[in-house]
């Protein structure tokens, strides 16, 4: 019997061998290691991924279209793509291009016809030349990654359709922190864009070594002596490790590699790719902390009821289930394992300027969106997704733990090796920006001050 079934069985009074399953579950929660919870039953209560109503920006647009409150204009070359980007507030400068056949529309994707991806803080849109549909994934505050398709044929009333099982085959695994989520993959592509899977693949984040990034992607920008896997294909499938990374370095013009005119932009911006690879894992860690917290609290409530304890009582086992994912979230939030830049980097599409302009800023004009791009991605290394709806939707107990740990690290109380990378000046600057721009965090920190 699986864990969720045990909790329900105990509430119904079933027994086996004279021991209530609820009591057995209580012992498991207190004594079992955190790894027991790696497989998250998100299709059941309290998550109900398959049946709950999403509230992400794509779901909201879907509802407006169904009610006739919004409409989308049709473009003869790009279908509904330009109108959708405008409706979802996604900048064209975010365009990045992937030519590996790693989408369900793989037959239409190749180095000569890459798939375009556009994104903002909450939504990702995929466009394939000649494709029948547009692809969407979004960060839903309660459900994590949610997925949609829209038919590209012109219709009086275009419709967004939510997808579940098919998308979850790739978007719910250890690569996405075992929750419905997002990922950036780096592969060894052959001349047609087919990944050479026996050579291995990489899940790309801001922690990834540069030499493992962006295989199967186009990359436009300058990055000095650092090399990556982008812009090139494997010429000898029997020796994929001979990929000529130098040939793909510091590319600023893609027009000699394929016809760029069918795309909204001529670029696959380097800085946009760096933000994308950070953001996808950050979304997944937020979702994992949310799911783990909600499930732990639901089980705790069932156990408290069965044992006649106060409903609000929290055991050490329940708290441990919350602390683990919260700690991983805090570490990634503060970029403690980010791969260091050895040379400055620069994009080509103006993405960095547009992204940084969105703020918010503290009284001194500082923002978590400001780029460094000399030794690291951001000037003030704390993720801007701390402002996201998904972050704010985490259970109160989870957010309290995250805020407590952020205070301990940023105030200097925690001087452990795990956070030694953040200097006292960096900690102070991040702390001041957060206090000025995130009111609920400021209130939580006021309660922690001596």
Buried (B, 14 or more C-beta within 10 A) or exposed (E): EEBBEBBBBBBEEBEEEEEBBBBBBBEBBEEBEEEEBEEBBBBBEBBEBBEBEBBBBBBBBBBEBEEEEBEBEBEEEBBBBBBBBEBBEBBBBBBBBBBBBBBBBBEBBBBEBBBBBBBBBBBBBBBBBEBEBBBBBBBBBBBBBBBBBBBBEEEEEBEBEBBBEEBBEBBBBEBBBBBBBBBBBBBBBBEEBBBBEEBBBBBBBBBBEBBBBBBBBBBBBBBEEBBBBBBBBBEEBEEBEEBBBEEBBBBEEBEEBBEBEEBBBBBBBBBBBBBBBBBBBBBBBBBBBBBBBBBBBBBBBBBBEBEEEEEEEBBEBBBBBBBBBBBBBBBBBBBBEBBEBEEEBBBBBBBBEBBBEBBBBBEEEBBBBBBBBEEBBBBBBBBBBBBBBBBEBBBEBBBBBBBBBBBBBBBEEBEEEBBEBBEEEBBEBBBBBBBBBBEEBEEBBEEBEE
